[in-house]
Amino acid sequence: MLASNLKSIVSDNVLHAKWLNTLSYMENAGAKKISASEHKENVNLIILKHAAEEHRHAYYLKKQISKIDAALCKTYTNAELLSPNHTKYYLHALDIAVCRYLKAVFNLSGYDLKFAAYLFVTYAIEVRADELYPIYQTVLDEAKSKVNVKSIILEEEGHLEEMMNQLISFSDDWENHAAEVIKIEKALFEDWVTALAAELPVSAYKQL
């Protein structure tokens, strides 16, 4: 379903610009979530690296819009995003649900809860990115688009490995907990994709 959606999106310049803007918004939101999880003093290099790279991804995706039409999507207002309500709800809802899960399982609070949520939420997002961006790049290649996300794909692969290494240090049973977090993310992502499909032209939507 996602690949079909993306083919319809990439074939329409306005929709494609909004899609890039939507991805940019989500990367920017992720970067801000990472920064919000930081300890006031004990900030490690990996957290700084992740926040910087997510901000750069947001910038890179926003800049790609100029390859379609430089006049489009100047802001993150709802009119310039796809499925704005679901887009803005997705990461926030994931963060809240994961915090509740970790609080119940590990009895965490304060900074410890924020940091644990950062680990598991970021892991789930990186797993999703490792699926989404390659599909998008394949659609771009097939359409012979000037837009490309190959550099993001390489960096997201590195992020996933770094998150796994941190999760191993966090808990011996991290994989089982990560699997639960992935289930939470999957449900939210599927809702987002459904909302996305509803915004596509009727002819494209009927083909899904």
KOLSENU-782996 format. One line per field, with one value per residue (C-alpha): residue number from 1; residue in three letters; z, x, y. Coordinates in nm, 4 decimals, always signed. Layout:
seq NUM,...;
type ala,...;
Z Z,...;
X X,...;
Y Y,...;
//
This chain:
seq 1,2,3,4,5,6,7,8,9,10,11,12,13,14,15,16,17,18,19,20,21,22,23,24,25,26,27,28,29,30,31,32,33,34,35,36,37,38,39,40,41,42,43,44,45,46,47,48,49,50,51,52,53,54,55,56,57,58,59,60,61,62,63,64,65,66,67,68,69,70,71,72,73,74,75,76,77,78,79,80,81,82,83,84,85,86,87,88,89,90,91,92,93,94,95,96,97,98,99,100,101,102,103,104,105,106,107,108,109,110,111,112,113,114,115,116,117,118,119,120,121,122,123,124,125,126,127,128,129,130,131,132,133,134,135,136,137,138,139,140,141,142,143,144,145,146,147,148,149,150,151,152,153,154,155,156,157,158,159,160,161,162,163,164,165,166,167,168,169,170,171,172,173,174,175,176,177,178,179,180,181,182,183,184,185,186,187,188,189,190,191,192,193,194,195,196,197,198,199,200,201,202,203,204,205,206,207,208;
type met,leu,ala,ser,asn,leu,lys,ser,ile,val,ser,asp,asn,val,leu,his,ala,lys,trp,leu,asn,thr,leu,ser,tyr,met,glu,asn,ala,gly,ala,lys,lys,ile,ser,ala,ser,glu,his,lys,glu,asn,val,asn,leu,ile,ile,leu,lys,his,ala,ala,glu,glu,his,arg,his,ala,tyr,tyr,leu,lys,lys,gln,ile,ser,lys,ile,asp,ala,ala,leu,cys,lys,thr,tyr,thr,asn,ala,glu,leu,leu,ser,pro,asn,his,thr,lys,tyr,tyr,leu,his,ala,leu,asp,ile,ala,val,cys,arg,tyr,leu,lys,ala,val,phe,asn,leu,ser,gly,tyr,asp,leu,lys,phe,ala,ala,tyr,leu,phe,val,thr,tyr,ala,ile,glu,val,arg,ala,asp,glu,leu,tyr,pro,ile,tyr,gln,thr,val,leu,asp,glu,ala,lys,ser,lys,val,asn,val,lys,ser,ile,ile,leu,glu,glu,glu,gly,his,leu,glu,glu,met,met,asn,gln,leu,ile,ser,phe,ser,asp,asp,trp,glu,asn,his,ala,ala,glu,val,ile,lys,ile,glu,lys,ala,leu,phe,glu,asp,trp,val,thr,ala,leu,ala,ala,glu,leu,pro,val,ser,ala,tyr,lys,gln,leu;
Z +0.0000,+0.0853,-0.2491,-0.4358,-0.2343,-0.3099,-0.6826,-0.6849,-0.4736,-0.6806,-1.0032,-0.8775,-0.8101,-0.5419,-0.3570,-0.3896,-0.2451,+0.0441,+0.0999,+0.1225,+0.3542,+0.5681,+0.5977,+0.6802,+0.9518,+1.1041,+1.1002,+1.2641,+1.5261,+1.5956,+1.6413,+1.8885,+2.0797,+2.1062,+2.2383,+2.4881,+2.6287,+2.7080,+3.0638,+3.1690,+3.2083,+3.1109,+2.7349,+2.5383,+2.1878,+2.0287,+2.1410,+2.0014,+1.6770,+1.6397,+1.7064,+1.4605,+1.1886,+1.2257,+1.1969,+0.8886,+0.7382,+0.7922,+0.6144,+0.3325,+0.2642,+0.2702,+0.0245,-0.2116,-0.2676,-0.4862,-0.7358,-0.7870,-0.7401,-0.5197,-0.4634,-0.2811,+0.0903,+0.2598,+0.6074,+0.8181,+0.8220,+0.7847,+0.4284,+0.3275,+0.4869,+0.3960,+0.6619,+0.9004,+1.2009,+1.1805,+1.0959,+1.4036,+1.6236,+1.5212,+1.7023,+2.0019,+2.0473,+2.0085,+2.2732,+2.5209,+2.4662,+2.5008,+2.8179,+2.9682,+2.8741,+3.0135,+3.3316,+3.3938,+3.3103,+3.4542,+3.7103,+3.5700,+3.6181,+3.5466,+3.3333,+3.3453,+3.1824,+2.9220,+2.8292,+2.8081,+2.5889,+2.3686,+2.3199,+2.2363,+2.0386,+1.8311,+1.7703,+1.6427,+1.4222,+1.2758,+1.1985,+1.0187,+0.8345,+0.7181,+0.5495,+0.4286,+0.2702,+0.0465,-0.0820,-0.1525,-0.3267,-0.5500,-0.6523,-0.7214,-0.9366,-1.1341,-1.1946,-1.2886,-1.0330,-0.9547,-0.5866,-0.3949,-0.0340,-0.0655,+0.1849,+0.4436,+0.3909,+0.4721,+0.7862,+0.9130,+0.8857,+1.1065,+1.3553,+1.3902,+1.4742,+1.7320,+1.8974,+1.9184,+2.0897,+2.3470,+2.4064,+2.4714,+2.7507,+2.8819,+2.9246,+2.8632,+2.7571,+2.5275,+2.2189,+2.3789,+2.4963,+2.1576,+1.9937,+2.2048,+2.1092,+1.7414,+1.7742,+1.9112,+1.6276,+1.3621,+1.4619,+1.4568,+1.1245,+0.9612,+1.0737,+0.9211,+0.5881,+0.5747,+0.6304,+0.3650,+0.1097,+0.1732,+0.0524,-0.2836,-0.6031,-0.6106,-0.9139,-0.7366,-0.4115,-0.5820,-0.7161,-0.3669;
X +0.0000,+0.2796,+0.4544,+0.1252,+0.0650,+0.4137,+0.3802,+0.0668,+0.2372,+0.5579,+0.3560,+0.1956,+0.4281,+0.2144,+0.1580,+0.5259,+0.6319,+0.3903,+0.5264,+0.8828,+0.7648,+0.5829,+0.8953,+1.0945,+0.8442,+0.8691,+1.2495,+1.2465,+0.9964,+1.2175,+1.5226,+1.3337,+1.2169,+1.5775,+1.6911,+1.4039,+1.5229,+1.8699,+1.9979,+2.0923,+2.4573,+2.5141,+2.4809,+2.6699,+2.8123,+2.5593,+2.2603,+2.4190,+2.4991,+2.1439,+1.9810,+2.2158,+2.1605,+1.7820,+1.7823,+2.0022,+1.7628,+1.4787,+1.6810,+1.7862,+1.4290,+1.2996,+1.5714,+1.4741,+1.1397,+1.3184,+1.3895,+1.0133,+0.9033,+1.0847,+0.7603,+0.5942,+0.5826,+0.7689,+0.6356,+0.5001,+0.1450,-0.1310,-0.2050,+0.1515,+0.1576,-0.0050,-0.2438,-0.1337,-0.3331,-0.2046,+0.1451,+0.1607,-0.0039,+0.2136,+0.5417,+0.3760,+0.1391,+0.4250,+0.6288,+0.3389,+0.2498,+0.6115,+0.6567,+0.3512,+0.4839,+0.8335,+0.6966,+0.4828,+0.7557,+1.0665,+0.9045,+1.1002,+1.0391,+1.2007,+1.5125,+1.5505,+1.2092,+1.2878,+1.6143,+1.4611,+1.1824,+1.4433,+1.6156,+1.3052,+1.1163,+1.4247,+1.4833,+1.1259,+1.1570,+1.4867,+1.3326,+1.0504,+1.2938,+1.4922,+1.1743,+1.0188,+1.3126,+1.4310,+1.0741,+1.0540,+1.3927,+1.2826,+0.9731,+1.1914,+1.4273,+1.1389,+0.9966,+1.3422,+1.2908,+1.5625,+1.4790,+1.6815,+1.7142,+2.0142,+2.2254,+1.9468,+1.9181,+2.2871,+2.2705,+1.9511,+2.1183,+2.3974,+2.1474,+1.9732,+2.2986,+2.3849,+2.0430,+2.0749,+2.4126,+2.2641,+1.9627,+2.1897,+2.3492,+2.0083,+1.8507,+1.9420,+1.5809,+1.5719,+1.4581,+1.1295,+1.0557,+1.1540,+0.9106,+0.6279,+0.7288,+0.7361,+0.3750,+0.2720,+0.4529,+0.3076,-0.0509,+0.0155,+0.1997,-0.0807,-0.3328,-0.1083,-0.0783,-0.4561,-0.5055,-0.2439,-0.4227,-0.7485,-0.5855,-0.4801,-0.6832,-0.9867,-0.8585,-0.5309,-0.7054,-0.9308,-0.6275,-0.4823;
Y +0.0000,+0.2433,+0.1934,+0.2523,+0.5677,+0.6944,+0.6324,+0.8490,+1.1141,+1.1322,+1.1649,+1.4884,+1.7834,+1.9461,+1.6192,+1.5337,+1.8686,+1.8209,+1.4684,+1.5961,+1.8715,+1.6156,+1.4005,+1.7143,+1.8045,+1.4564,+1.4587,+1.8015,+1.6852,+1.3845,+1.6063,+1.8238,+1.5138,+1.3957,+1.7332,+1.7361,+1.4012,+1.5350,+1.5558,+1.9082,+1.8045,+1.4403,+1.4631,+1.2011,+1.2336,+0.9969,+1.2051,+1.5212,+1.3392,+1.2072,+1.5434,+1.7161,+1.4558,+1.4562,+1.8360,+1.8035,+1.5492,+1.7961,+2.0643,+1.8295,+1.7132,+2.0713,+2.1712,+1.8865,+2.0600,+2.3167,+2.0353,+2.0167,+2.3780,+2.6298,+2.8200,+2.5299,+2.4416,+2.7236,+2.6424,+2.3541,+2.4860,+2.2261,+2.3361,+2.2433,+1.8969,+1.5672,+1.4320,+1.7097,+1.5915,+1.2339,+1.3585,+1.5797,+1.3144,+1.0184,+1.0903,+1.2546,+0.9601,+0.7124,+0.8941,+0.8975,+0.5303,+0.4185,+0.6255,+0.4545,+0.1122,+0.1765,+0.3330,+0.0249,-0.2283,-0.0599,+0.1743,+0.4692,+0.8398,+1.1759,+1.1806,+0.8010,+0.7638,+1.0315,+0.8621,+0.5139,+0.6530,+0.8188,+0.4825,+0.2811,+0.5473,+0.6285,+0.2581,+0.2150,+0.5230,+0.3991,+0.0590,+0.2412,+0.4707,+0.1678,+0.0446,+0.3704,+0.5553,+0.2662,+0.2193,+0.5914,+0.5878,+0.2979,+0.4955,+0.8011,+0.5948,+0.4446,+0.7918,+0.9256,+1.2030,+1.4556,+1.4085,+1.1485,+1.0330,+0.8010,+0.9946,+0.9708,+0.5946,+0.5460,+0.7592,+0.5959,+0.2541,+0.3846,+0.5278,+0.1912,+0.0149,+0.2824,+0.2513,-0.1265,-0.0909,+0.1483,-0.0762,-0.3745,-0.1720,-0.0657,-0.4092,-0.7738,-0.8251,-0.5224,-0.7163,-0.8266,-0.4737,-0.3324,-0.5760,-0.4306,-0.0772,-0.1802,-0.3019,+0.0382,+0.2179,-0.0124,+0.0671,+0.4426,+0.4206,+0.2214,+0.4842,+0.7509,+0.5651,+0.5178,+0.8901,+0.9608,+0.7417,+0.9267,+1.2505,+1.1084,+1.1563,+0.9265,+0.7332,+0.6551,+0.5697,+0.3151,+0.1303,+0.0654;
//
